[in-house]
């Protein structure tokens, strides 16, 4: 874990006409963005306005998207729900 606390995901609004180069390998120093033309980079050209939840810790199994891997696992729906609402 990071000394300053967990590295939380980034919520990014994208619009048609935007071009994003997102990291899928987890090695970029500027997650979720890929700074070079890495062969694993995802070039995203949104067709509609939307919000993306992007991984910044590099632990997600669905890079560049956050899958919640930055959190310690908890058992049961009630515990997951409580953690979600407590974090708001």
VODREN-804546 format. One record per residue (C-alpha): residue in one letter; chain; y, x, z. Coordinates in Angstrom, 3 decimals, padded with zeros to 6 digits. Layout:
<rec 'a','A',<Y,X,Z>>
...
// end
This chain:
<rec 'x','A',<000.000,000.000,000.000>>
<rec 'x','A',<003.531,001.095,-000.726>>
<rec 'x','A',<005.458,002.403,002.370>>
<rec 'x','A',<008.252,-000.107,001.626>>
<rec 'x','A',<005.740,-002.985,001.553>>
<rec 'x','A',<003.706,-004.591,-001.207>>
<rec 'x','A',<004.845,-004.304,-004.809>>
<rec 'x','A',<005.346,-007.936,-005.775>>
<rec 'x','A',<005.057,-009.321,-009.309>>
<rec 'x','A',<008.047,-009.790,-011.568>>
<rec 'x','A',<009.005,-013.221,-012.861>>
<rec 'x','A',<010.543,-012.674,-016.282>>
<rec 'x','A',<012.113,-015.308,-018.499>>
<rec 'x','A',<011.449,-014.702,-022.193>>
<rec 'x','A',<012.905,-016.471,-025.192>>
<rec 'x','A',<012.161,-016.655,-028.914>>
<rec 'x','A',<013.518,-013.537,-030.588>>
<rec 'x','A',<012.706,-011.304,-027.588>>
<rec 'x','A',<010.363,-008.385,-028.162>>
<rec 'x','A',<008.488,-007.002,-025.190>>
<rec 'x','A',<006.221,-003.970,-024.994>>
<rec 'x','A',<004.076,-004.526,-021.894>>
<rec 'x','A',<001.629,-002.138,-020.218>>
<rec 'x','A',<-002.062,-003.062,-020.172>>
<rec 'x','A',<-003.458,000.263,-018.920>>
<rec 'x','A',<-001.515,000.448,-015.622>>
<rec 'x','A',<-000.283,004.030,-016.196>>
<rec 'x','A',<003.337,003.245,-017.042>>
<rec 'x','A',<005.854,004.486,-014.451>>
<rec 'x','A',<007.974,001.377,-015.189>>
<rec 'x','A',<005.422,-001.456,-014.829>>
<rec 'x','A',<005.270,-004.030,-016.337>>
<rec 'x','A',<007.040,-002.364,-019.278>>
<rec 'x','A',<005.305,000.210,-021.430>>
<rec 'x','A',<007.742,003.028,-022.142>>
<rec 'x','A',<005.786,004.577,-024.986>>
<rec 'x','A',<003.753,003.365,-027.921>>
<rec 'x','A',<000.520,003.481,-025.917>>
<rec 'x','A',<-002.509,002.237,-027.848>>
<rec 'x','A',<-003.153,-000.262,-025.028>>
<rec 'x','A',<000.398,-001.681,-025.049>>
<rec 'x','A',<000.835,-005.402,-025.638>>
<rec 'x','A',<003.652,-006.287,-028.027>>
<rec 'x','A',<004.745,-009.787,-027.114>>
<rec 'x','A',<006.925,-011.899,-029.422>>
<rec 'x','A',<007.459,-015.224,-027.598>>
<rec 'x','A',<007.572,-018.352,-029.729>>
<rec 'x','A',<009.091,-020.499,-026.981>>
<rec 'x','A',<011.142,-020.040,-023.845>>
<rec 'x','A',<008.888,-019.460,-020.846>>
<rec 'x','A',<008.480,-017.594,-017.574>>
<rec 'x','A',<005.890,-014.834,-017.216>>
<rec 'x','A',<004.425,-013.515,-013.966>>
<rec 'x','A',<004.025,-009.790,-014.673>>
<rec 'x','A',<002.152,-007.198,-012.610>>
<rec 'x','A',<004.176,-004.324,-011.136>>
<rec 'x','A',<001.492,-002.800,-008.881>>
<rec 'x','A',<-001.051,-001.920,-011.600>>
<rec 'x','A',<-003.973,-003.515,-009.716>>
<rec 'x','A',<-004.338,-006.646,-011.834>>
<rec 'x','A',<-007.484,-007.047,-013.901>>
<rec 'x','A',<-005.386,-009.091,-016.366>>
<rec 'x','A',<-002.598,-006.571,-017.088>>
<rec 'x','A',<000.206,-007.084,-017.931>>
<rec 'x','A',<-000.096,-010.412,-016.081>>
<rec 'x','A',<-000.347,-010.678,-012.293>>
<rec 'x','A',<-003.663,-011.968,-010.944>>
<rec 'x','A',<-002.743,-011.658,-007.246>>
<rec 'x','A',<-004.606,-008.364,-006.711>>
<rec 'x','A',<-001.625,-007.011,-004.731>>
<rec 'x','A',<-002.690,-009.333,-001.862>>
<rec 'x','A',<-005.558,-008.705,000.506>>
<rec 'x','A',<-008.348,-011.226,-000.129>>
<rec 'x','A',<-008.507,-014.283,002.127>>
<rec 'x','A',<-011.292,-016.807,002.471>>
<rec 'x','A',<-010.745,-020.467,001.738>>
<rec 'x','A',<-008.183,-022.648,000.072>>
<rec 'x','A',<-006.217,-023.292,003.282>>
<rec 'x','A',<-005.651,-019.557,003.876>>
<rec 'x','A',<-004.553,-018.988,000.268>>
<rec 'x','A',<-002.192,-021.991,000.454>>
<rec 'x','A',<-000.685,-020.761,003.736>>
<rec 'x','A',<-000.087,-017.276,002.318>>
<rec 'x','A',<001.622,-018.748,-000.744>>
<rec 'x','A',<004.009,-020.977,001.222>>
<rec 'x','A',<004.685,-018.359,003.890>>
<rec 'x','A',<005.802,-015.919,001.160>>
<rec 'x','A',<008.466,-018.247,-000.246>>
// end
